[in-house]
Amino acid sequence: MKDYMANPLHLTSVNHISLVCRSLEKSIGFYQNILGFVPVRRPGSFDFDGAWLFSYGIGIHLLQKEDSENMLEKSEINPKDNHISFQCESMAAVEKLLQEMGIDYVRQQVEEGGIYVDQLFFHDPDGFMIEICNCDKLPVIPIAGEMVRSCSRVNLHMTQHQQPMQVVQP
């Protein structure tokens, strides 16, 4: 068995996700007006259409599909599909805004040890799944070797003072 390395590549954070889109204009509007991302400068040396947006400590890089009529369309909202998840302050406010904007979504609730997490799933203009949740309620509990962490920067201070977990391996 290989030695366990907590960070073999010395990663520090997520920098960006890159998404191929049918319409750069529609996708920019969605990520800017619905999710609150801000357009930022991208390298002028790129020889393809695209846009960079930034917020919440991560970037969204949109790439214009050259042959957009051949992109598969997704209509079913499936929470088990590839997606990116965003933490929010008020699930009720998000749900109300999605309803007002006429955006179809699926609501789901997960329970773990008496803790309930609400999730809303919907698509961007190209069918990429977006999740909005209050996942910071759930602690992140490593299977082995490290201490309990939180999904939330807000709740991080509560877990930083905890002692490392003792894990018993069978």
C-alpha positions in Angstrom: 0.0 0.0 0.0 1.3 3.4 -0.9 2.1 5.9 1.8 -0.8 8.3 2.3 0.1 11.9 1.2 -2.4 14.6 2.1 -1.4 16.9 -0.7 0.9 15.1 -3.2 0.6 17.9 -5.8 0.8 20.8 -3.3 -2.6 22.1 -4.4 -3.9 25.3 -2.8 -7.4 25.9 -4.2 -9.7 25.6 -7.1 -8.7 28.2 -9.7 -11.4 27.9 -12.3 -13.8 25.6 -14.1 -14.0 25.7 -17.9 -17.3 25.3 -19.7 -18.1 25.0 -23.4 -21.1 27.0 -24.4 -23.5 27.4 -27.4 -23.9 31.1 -26.9 -21.2 33.1 -25.2 -23.6 36.0 -24.7 -26.3 33.9 -23.0 -23.8 32.1 -20.8 -22.1 35.4 -19.7 -25.6 36.8 -18.9 -26.5 33.7 -16.8 -23.3 33.6 -14.8 -23.2 37.3 -14.3 -26.9 38.1 -13.6 -28.0 34.9 -11.9 -24.9 33.6 -10.1 -23.2 37.0 -9.5 -19.9 36.4 -11.4 -18.0 39.4 -12.8 -16.4 39.4 -16.2 -12.6 39.8 -16.0 -9.8 40.2 -18.6 -8.6 37.1 -20.4 -5.3 36.9 -22.3 -5.5 38.7 -25.6 -3.3 36.0 -27.2 -6.1 33.5 -27.2 -7.2 32.8 -30.8 -10.7 31.5 -29.9 -13.9 33.1 -28.5 -14.4 32.9 -24.8 -14.9 34.9 -21.6 -13.6 34.7 -18.1 -15.7 35.5 -15.1 -14.7 35.5 -11.4 -16.4 35.5 -8.0 -16.4 33.5 -4.7 -12.7 32.8 -5.1 -13.1 30.8 -8.3 -13.2 31.6 -12.0 -15.6 30.4 -14.7 -13.9 30.2 -18.1 -16.5 30.1 -20.9 -15.4 28.7 -24.3 -17.5 29.3 -27.4 -18.2 26.0 -29.1 -17.3 26.3 -32.8 -19.9 23.7 -33.9 -22.6 24.6 -31.3 -25.5 22.9 -33.2 -23.9 19.5 -32.4 -24.0 20.1 -28.6 -26.2 17.7 -26.8 -29.2 19.4 -25.0 -30.1 18.3 -21.5 -33.6 18.8 -20.4 -33.9 16.5 -17.4 -32.5 18.0 -14.1 -30.6 15.1 -12.6 -28.9 15.8 -9.2 -26.6 12.9 -9.9 -25.2 14.5 -13.1 -21.9 16.5 -13.2 -22.3 19.8 -11.4 -20.8 22.7 -9.5 -22.2 23.5 -6.1 -22.4 27.0 -4.5 -23.1 27.6 -0.8 -25.8 30.3 -0.1 -27.1 32.3 2.9 -30.8 31.7 2.3 -32.3 28.7 0.5 -35.7 30.3 0.7 -34.4 33.5 -1.1 -32.7 31.5 -3.8 -35.8 29.4 -4.4 -38.0 32.5 -4.6 -35.7 34.1 -7.1 -35.5 31.0 -9.3 -39.3 30.9 -9.3 -39.5 34.6 -10.2 -37.0 34.2 -13.0 -38.9 31.2 -14.4 -35.9 28.8 -14.0 -36.8 25.2 -13.7 -35.2 23.5 -10.7 -35.3 20.3 -8.6 -35.4 20.5 -4.8 -33.8 17.8 -2.7 -33.1 17.3 1.0 -30.4 15.1 2.5 -30.3 14.0 6.1 -27.2 12.8 7.9 -27.3 12.2 11.6 -30.2 14.5 12.2 -28.6 17.3 10.1 -30.7 18.4 7.1 -29.2 19.9 4.0 -31.3 21.6 1.3 -30.3 21.5 -2.3 -31.6 23.2 -5.4 -30.4 22.0 -8.8 -30.9 23.7 -12.2 -29.1 24.1 -15.5 -27.1 26.9 -17.1 -28.1 27.8 -20.7 -26.1 24.8 -22.0 -27.4 22.2 -19.6 -24.5 22.3 -17.1 -25.9 21.5 -13.7 -25.7 24.1 -10.9 -26.4 23.3 -7.3 -27.2 25.8 -4.6 -27.1 24.4 -1.1 -26.7 25.0 2.6 -24.1 22.2 2.8 -22.0 24.0 5.4 -24.3 22.4 8.0 -22.5 19.1 7.4 -19.0 18.6 8.8 -16.4 17.2 6.5 -15.2 14.1 8.3 -12.1 12.5 6.8 -12.2 8.7 6.7 -8.7 8.5 8.1 -5.9 10.6 9.6 -7.0 14.2 9.8 -9.3 16.3 11.9 -12.9 17.2 11.2 -13.4 20.1 8.9 -16.3 22.3 7.7 -17.6 23.0 4.2 -18.0 26.6 5.3 -15.4 29.3 5.9 -17.9 30.7 8.4 -18.0 27.5 10.4 -14.3 26.8 10.0 -13.4 28.5 13.3 -15.6 25.9 15.1 -13.5 23.0 13.7 -10.1 24.5 14.0 -10.1 24.1 17.8 -11.1 20.4 17.7 -8.6 17.7 18.4 -7.6 15.3 15.6 -9.9 12.3 15.3 -8.7 8.9 16.3 -9.5 6.5 13.6 -9.5 2.8 14.2 -8.7 0.7 11.1 -10.0 -2.9 11.1 
